[in-house]
Each structure stands twice: as C-alpha cells, then as structure tokens.
Amino acid sequence: MHWEKQAYADKRYEGAARYPLTAGFMPLLSPVSADYLNPVCVYAVVQGVDVPDGVYYVDDDASKLVKLGGKDVREAILAAFPEREFVNEAQTIFIYTGVLERAVWRFREAAYRQVQMDVGSACANTILLAKSRGQKVFTLGGFVDDAIAVALKLGSTEMPMAAVAIFPEKSMVAFNSVDDGVGELAYSNHAEMGAYVDDQSYEISRYPSRFMLQNNLENIEELNLCMKVRRLVAHALPGDEFPLTPAKFTNEYYLRELWYLRPDKKVKFPFVQGTLDLDDFSSMLRWLELAQLNAFGVGLIKIWVVVFDVMFVYAGVYRYIPVRKSIYMQSGSANPKKFSKCFAVPEQVQNAMFAVVLTSNLNESCKVLGNRGYRYMNLNAGVLTESLYESARLLNRTAREEHFFYHDELKKLLDIPEAESIITTVVVGKGGK
C-alpha cells in the first residue's frame, strides 16, 4: 500500500457545532509523542456535563469540542463495550484512535507499535489529571473495534485503540466496581490470520493493506469472546534486594502539582553530568502506580532499571517489582559507554543517571490476553513512559524515550533473557541547554 496515495483524514468537520474546550474537561498537558508527530486523535462520549449529550471530536489545536452526533451515535458506541450498564453510567468516555499516516513515514514498519505507545501515553495523561480532580478512572481495552470505527466514520488508516471512562468521585457504579484497572477484557481468536493466507479472495472492509493485518488480528468482533483476566506478579526475584525509600512527596501533592505544569519546549538537549538523589529515584519508580501501572493487562511488562549515577545505589542492572517496592540486582555490568553505543544517537544517552528498559515476553502476553495482548503490551509501555516523563518534570529532571536502538546488542549488554523483547527505553538525567 502506498501511504502517500491515501486520503488524509479530514478533521475540519465543517458545519458541525462547536463548544469551548475547557481545562476542566480535557488535560492541558501534551502527552509524550514519538518525535512529536502527534498521531493520536481523541473523541469524547459525554452525558451530564456542560455540553449537550452526544459524541464529540476533541480539537485540541483550536481548543474546541466538535459535535459529531447526538444520543443515537452515543448509543451505537456504548453498544460496542461488553459491560453496557457500567459504561452507560460514565460521565465521559474518551476514545483514542491512532492515525498511521502521521507516523509511518518516520517509523516505517515500527509505526504501528509506536502509535499504540503514543495512545498509551495519552491515556496516562488523562488518567493522571482526572485523578487530580478526584474522579474515578477506568481504562477500557475491550470493545468491538469496527463498531466504534463506523460510528465515528473513521478513515481506513485511523484505528480505535483504547478508551478511558471517567466517573464522578461519588459514583456508586464506580465505587462498587472491583475491576479498578486490574481485571482486563481479553480476546483470543487465532483464526483470522489463516483467512489471509489460505483465502486470497478475502476482502478487508476497512484495512486495505497487509501492514494492517496485525490490527485486524487484534480486533474484537464478538463480545461473547471477551473474558476477564486477573494476574499479578508479586514474587521476589533472585539477586540482592534494594528496598526503595518512601516517595519524596505524597500522592496528593504529586497530582496537585500536575496542574501547574506546562507543555515543555520539545527540544532535545544532551544530558549534563549529575548525580540523582535516592529519594528522587525511588519517587519516580513508586509514582508509576499513580497512572495505573497495569492499566492494560497485568504482568505483561517487565521493568528493568539500569543505574549509572544514583546516590547510595550500586551501578548495575536491576529488575523492579512494584508490589514489593524493591529493585533486585540482576547484573553488575552497567557500563555507560557501552550502553550509549547501543543507541543510534549515543550523545543523547550519555550522562544519563539511570534508564528504564521495558520488556515483555510476547508469547506469554498472547497466551494470557489472546491476540489483543500485543496491543495491551504497547499501551502499557506508553502509560509507563508518560508517567516517568511527568514525574521527571516535577522533580526538575528530564526523561525521554529513545526510539532507535540496537535491540540485540542492548539485550546482550543487559543480559536480558532470550524470551523477552525490548519494547522501549526511557533515559533520565539532568537536562542540558
């Protein structure tokens, strides 16, 4: 498929009613985006707020809510979710879509994965700021993809990826829910791929490229095939244990301070030499839980921490187990020079205080969460990346995702098990000018 020949999605919506986009409705912060390509679009399904009930496109650039439909469109979208009574009570449901043409020219085959991570970052951004307002937040990963795409009249290269439901603080439906971001809707159906291989006449209704087969494989078509999966990784790991110190600030302070952050200048400077305080280091890892650490599938992501220059912590490679609030040394070989050479632009990684490497066993993920596990894995990685990014800014540090690295060389250097694949790396340091 030639992407340059595809018609770009027209988001002008001429003649549609428009309403002001207020700070209380949508986060003001700009979530992490791969090379600032902004391939994420946001739609809102609302009821009982300052604007008429219905479905809206969130035009962040113009600070407007563009009305796409009324209660009939809202009903069509809600019917795509398995727990109808639950989502029907939500005050706002944000639906996040990925627009591939904005990223594929840059990341080629990796664009699909990167767009999913950007969607996860946008979800984390919404989760954090909704929590700062005292609202209840639930991530929704299971839905009938095409039903939402048709209701929103999405183009062939724009795909629904995730949703976040916002409830008022005193909502009894949210209060009685035992899900709370732990139980996830999983989908397992391995029959679709055979249709493309065995039947060459198979027609795809919305996805005209073989590049999109992964998305079609992940799609949910029958809500009856969804199942809830609960899984928690809490066991200790071999290796010396290093318990984290308490967070530098309370969770309430952290969430309140988010309101005072403003979008950064989006300019990458090399790090300057510096030593990270132990409390800052512990806080950044502990605060990962505020953005719902396992928002899209429990136990899919393994968190490796590479320490270079943190006060009172030996340099080395560690695994972080959030439930135990401890890191476990896996290797003492944390050579900064060798580490930086594993990246396409070594200068951007030099002088990093520590790095977080997110890995996952894809086979294990798909066994637990079916074909949709690949999407959940990348969404989760995006959530963690956004959380580190915001935490670093609150502590006057710089965290950034490095997209281009030599996968096999980095795995070998960090002695990561063969079954695991590196999803992304986030380096943290003192920002230069």
C-alpha positions in Angstrom: 0.0 0.0 0.0 1.3 3.5 -0.9 0.7 5.7 2.1 1.3 8.9 0.1 -1.8 8.0 -2.1 -4.1 7.6 0.9 -6.5 10.5 1.5 -5.7 12.1 4.8 -8.4 12.2 7.4 -10.4 15.4 7.2 -10.7 16.7 10.8 -12.2 20.1 9.9 -15.8 18.9 10.3 -17.2 21.9 8.5 -20.7 23.0 9.6 -20.5 21.0 12.9 -21.5 22.7 16.2 -18.5 23.7 18.3 -18.2 24.3 22.0 -15.2 25.7 24.0 -12.8 23.1 25.3 -12.2 23.9 29.0 -9.3 22.9 31.2 -11.7 21.0 33.4 -12.9 18.8 30.6 -9.6 17.8 28.9 -6.0 17.7 30.1 -3.9 20.7 29.1 -0.6 18.8 29.2 0.8 17.4 25.9 1.4 13.7 26.3 4.6 12.1 25.1 4.6 11.6 21.3 7.2 9.8 19.3 9.3 12.6 17.7 6.2 14.9 18.3 4.3 13.5 15.3 1.0 13.6 17.3 -0.6 10.5 15.7 -3.4 10.3 18.3 -6.9 11.6 17.9 -9.3 11.9 20.8 -13.1 11.6 20.8 -15.4 12.1 23.8 -18.7 10.4 24.5 -20.4 12.6 27.2 -23.5 12.9 29.3 -24.5 15.3 32.1 -21.7 17.8 31.5 -21.5 21.4 30.3 -22.2 20.5 26.7 -25.2 18.6 25.2 -25.1 14.8 25.5 -23.5 13.2 22.5 -20.2 12.4 20.7 -17.5 15.0 20.1 -14.2 15.3 18.4 -11.6 16.9 20.7 -9.9 19.6 18.6 -7.0 20.4 20.9 -5.4 22.9 18.5 -8.5 25.1 18.3 -9.5 24.3 21.9 -12.9 23.2 20.7 -15.3 20.3 21.1 -16.7 19.5 17.7 -20.1 17.7 17.8 -20.2 14.6 15.6 -23.5 13.1 16.7 -26.2 13.0 19.4 -27.7 10.3 21.5 -28.1 7.8 18.6 -24.3 7.9 17.9 -23.6 7.6 21.6 -25.8 4.6 21.9 -24.1 2.9 19.0 -20.7 3.4 20.6 -21.7 2.2 24.0 -23.1 -0.9 22.5 -19.5 -1.8 21.4 -18.5 -2.3 25.0 -19.1 -5.6 26.9 -20.2 -4.1 30.2 -23.0 -1.9 28.9 -24.5 -0.9 32.3 -21.1 0.1 33.6 -20.1 2.3 30.7 -23.6 3.8 30.4 -23.1 5.4 33.8 -19.8 7.1 32.8 -19.9 10.8 32.6 -17.3 10.9 29.9 -15.6 8.2 27.8 -12.5 9.3 25.9 -11.8 7.2 22.8 -8.3 7.2 21.5 -7.5 6.4 17.9 -4.2 6.1 16.1 -3.6 7.9 12.7 -1.0 5.9 11.0 -0.1 8.2 8.1 1.3 10.7 10.6 3.9 8.2 11.8 4.5 5.6 9.1 6.8 7.8 7.0 9.1 8.2 10.1 9.0 4.7 11.7 8.0 2.5 8.7 7.1 -1.0 10.0 7.5 0.1 13.6 4.9 2.8 13.2 2.0 0.6 14.3 3.8 -0.2 17.6 4.8 3.3 18.2 1.3 4.7 17.6 0.0 2.3 20.2 2.6 3.5 22.7 1.6 7.1 21.9 -2.1 6.2 22.6 -1.0 4.7 25.9 0.8 7.9 26.8 -2.3 9.9 26.0 -4.4 7.6 28.3 -1.9 8.0 31.1 -2.1 11.8 30.7 -5.9 11.7 31.0 -5.8 9.2 34.0 -3.4 11.4 36.0 -5.2 14.6 35.5 -8.6 13.0 36.1 -7.3 11.6 39.4 -6.0 15.0 40.3 -9.6 16.2 40.1 -10.8 13.4 42.4 -12.6 11.5 39.7 -12.8 7.7 39.2 -10.9 6.4 36.2 -11.2 3.1 34.4 -9.3 2.0 31.3 -11.4 0.1 28.7 -9.3 -2.1 26.4 -12.1 -4.4 25.2 -14.6 -3.3 22.6 -15.8 -4.1 19.1 -13.3 -2.1 17.0 -15.3 -1.8 13.8 -18.5 -0.8 15.6 -16.7 2.2 17.0 -14.9 3.0 13.8 -18.1 3.0 11.8 -19.9 5.1 14.4 -17.1 7.7 14.3 -16.8 7.4 10.5 -13.1 6.8 10.7 -10.9 6.6 7.6 -9.1 3.4 6.6 -5.8 4.4 8.3 -7.4 5.6 11.6 -8.0 2.9 14.2 -9.6 2.9 17.6 -7.0 1.7 20.1 -8.2 2.4 23.7 -10.8 4.1 25.8 -10.9 5.7 29.3 -14.1 6.1 31.3 -14.4 9.0 33.7 -16.9 8.8 36.6 -17.7 11.4 39.3 -16.0 10.9 42.6 -19.2 9.7 44.4 -20.5 7.5 41.6 -21.8 4.3 43.1 -21.3 2.3 40.0 -17.6 3.1 40.0 -17.4 2.6 43.8 -18.9 -0.9 43.6 -16.6 -2.0 40.7 -14.0 -4.5 41.7 -12.2 -4.1 38.4 -10.3 -0.9 39.2 -7.8 -1.3 36.4 -6.8 -4.8 37.4 -9.1 -7.1 35.5 -8.8 -6.6 31.8 -11.0 -7.7 28.9 -9.0 -10.2 26.8 -9.7 -11.6 23.4 -8.4 -14.9 21.9 -9.2 -15.9 18.4 -6.4 -17.2 16.3 -8.4 -17.9 13.2 -8.3 -14.6 11.3 -4.7 -14.9 10.1 -5.5 -18.1 8.3 -8.1 -16.3 6.3 -5.4 -14.1 4.7 -3.1 -16.9 4.0 -5.5 -19.6 2.7 -8.1 -17.5 1.0 -6.6 -14.9 -1.3 -10.1 -13.6 -2.1 -10.7 -12.5 1.5 -11.7 -8.8 1.5 -10.9 -6.4 4.3 -13.7 -3.9 4.8 -11.7 -1.1 6.4 -8.0 -2.0 6.3 -6.6 -2.1 2.7 -3.0 -3.0 3.4 -1.2 -6.1 4.6 0.6 -3.8 7.0 -2.8 -3.6 8.8 -3.2 -7.4 9.3 -1.9 -7.1 12.9 -4.7 -4.7 13.6 -7.3 -6.9 12.1 -5.9 -9.8 14.1 -6.4 -7.9 17.3 -9.9 -6.7 16.5 -12.8 -7.9 18.6 -15.8 -9.0 16.6 -17.9 -10.9 19.2 -18.3 -9.5 22.7 -19.1 -13.1 23.8 -15.5 -14.0 23.2 -14.2 -11.5 25.7 -13.1 -12.7 29.1 -11.7 -11.0 32.2 -8.2 -12.0 33.1 -6.6 -11.3 36.5 -2.9 -11.7 37.0 -0.5 -10.3 39.5 3.3 -10.6 39.6 4.4 -10.3 43.2 7.1 -12.9 43.9 10.6 -11.9 44.7 13.4 -12.3 42.3 16.9 -13.8 42.7 19.6 -11.2 43.4 20.4 -8.6 46.1 17.2 -6.7 47.1 17.3 -2.9 47.4 14.1 -1.6 49.0 13.1 1.9 47.8 12.8 4.8 50.1 9.4 6.5 50.6 8.2 8.8 47.9 9.6 12.4 48.2 6.1 13.9 48.1 2.6 12.5 48.8 0.4 11.2 46.0 -2.0 14.1 46.7 0.9 16.6 46.2 2.1 14.9 43.1 -1.4 15.0 41.5 -2.0 18.6 42.5 1.3 19.8 41.1 0.4 18.3 37.7 -2.0 21.3 37.2 0.9 23.7 37.3 3.0 22.0 34.7 3.0 23.5 31.2 4.0 21.8 27.9 7.7 21.7 27.5 9.7 23.2 24.6 10.0 19.8 22.9 13.7 20.3 22.2 16.1 17.6 23.0 19.4 18.6 24.6 22.2 16.1 25.7 22.3 15.4 29.4 24.9 17.1 31.6 26.8 15.3 34.3 24.9 14.9 37.6 24.0 12.6 40.5 20.4 11.7 41.2 19.2 11.8 44.8 18.0 8.5 46.1 14.6 9.9 47.1 14.0 11.2 43.6 15.0 7.9 42.1 12.6 6.0 44.5 9.8 8.5 43.9 9.9 8.1 40.1 9.5 4.4 40.4 6.9 4.5 43.1 4.8 7.1 41.2 4.4 4.7 38.3 1.5 3.2 40.1 -0.5 6.5 40.0 -1.1 6.1 36.3 -2.5 2.6 36.8 0.7 0.5 36.4 -1.3 -2.4 34.9 -3.9 -0.4 33.0 -4.0 -2.7 30.0 -3.0 -6.1 31.2 -1.4 -7.2 34.4 2.1 -8.6 34.3 2.8 -8.0 30.6 5.6 -5.5 31.2 8.8 -6.3 32.9 10.6 -3.2 34.3 14.4 -3.2 34.1 16.3 -0.4 35.7 19.9 0.4 34.7 21.5 2.5 37.4 24.5 4.7 36.4 24.7 7.6 38.9 22.2 7.4 41.7 23.2 8.2 45.3 23.7 5.2 47.5 22.7 2.7 44.8 25.4 0.5 43.2 25.7 0.8 39.5 24.2 -2.2 37.8 21.1 -3.7 36.1 18.1 -4.3 38.3 14.5 -5.6 38.0 11.8 -3.5 39.7 8.9 -5.4 41.3 6.2 -2.7 42.1 4.2 -4.8 44.6 7.3 -5.3 46.7 8.6 -1.7 46.3 12.1 -3.1 45.7 14.6 -3.5 42.9 16.7 -6.7 42.6 20.2 -6.6 41.1 20.5 -8.9 38.1 23.9 -7.8 36.9 26.7 -5.5 38.0 27.7 -4.6 34.5 26.4 -1.1 33.8 29.0 0.5 31.6 27.7 3.9 30.5 29.9 4.0 27.3 28.8 0.5 26.1 25.2 1.4 26.9 25.3 4.6 24.9 26.8 2.8 21.9 23.6 0.6 21.8 21.7 3.7 20.5 21.6 5.3 17.1 22.5 8.7 18.7 24.9 8.0 21.6 25.2 11.7 22.5 21.5 11.7 23.6 22.1 9.0 26.1 25.5 10.0 27.6 25.5 11.2 31.2 22.1 9.6 31.9 21.6 9.0 35.7 19.5 5.9 35.1 17.5 4.2 32.4 14.3 2.2 32.4 14.1 -0.6 29.9 10.6 -2.1 29.4 10.5 -5.7 28.1 7.9 -8.3 27.5 7.5 -11.9 26.5 5.2 -11.6 23.5 4.3 -15.3 23.5 3.4 -15.1 27.2 1.4 -12.0 26.7 -0.7 -13.5 23.9 -1.3 -16.7 25.9 -2.7 -14.6 28.7 -4.6 -11.9 26.8 -5.0 -13.5 23.4 -4.3 -11.8 20.1 -5.1 -8.4 21.7 -2.1 -8.9 24.0 0.3 -7.2 21.6 -1.8 -4.0 21.7 -2.1 -4.2 25.5 1.6 -4.6 25.8 2.4 -1.5 23.8 -0.4 0.6 25.5 1.0 -0.4 28.9 4.5 0.7 27.8 3.1 4.1 26.7 1.4 4.5 30.1 4.7 3.9 32.0 6.6 6.2 29.6 4.2 9.1 30.2 4.3 8.5 34.0 8.1 8.7 34.0 8.1 11.8 31.8 5.7 13.7 34.1 7.5 12.6 37.3 10.8 13.7 36.0 9.4 17.1 35.1 8.0 17.5 38.7 11.5 16.8 40.1 13.2 19.1 37.6 14.8 16.3 35.7 14.5 15.2 32.1 13.1 11.8 30.9 12.8 10.9 27.3 12.1 7.9 25.3 14.9 6.7 22.9 13.2 5.0 19.9 16.2 4.0 17.8 18.4 1.4 19.5 20.2 -1.8 18.5 17.9 -4.4 20.0 20.2 -7.4 20.1 23.2 -5.5 21.4 21.3 -3.9 24.2 19.7 -7.2 25.2 23.2 -8.8 25.4 24.7 -6.0 27.3 22.0 -6.0 30.0 21.8 -9.8 30.0 18.0 -9.8 29.3 16.5 -13.3 28.9 16.2 -14.6 25.4 12.4 -15.0 25.6 11.9 -11.3 26.3 11.9 -8.5 23.7 12.7 -4.8 24.5 9.7 -2.6 23.8 11.3 0.8 24.6 13.8 2.5 26.7 13.5 5.7 28.8 16.6 7.6 29.9 16.6 10.0 32.8 19.1 12.7 33.5 19.8 16.3 34.1 18.7 18.4 31.1 21.3 20.5 29.3 21.0 23.6 27.2 
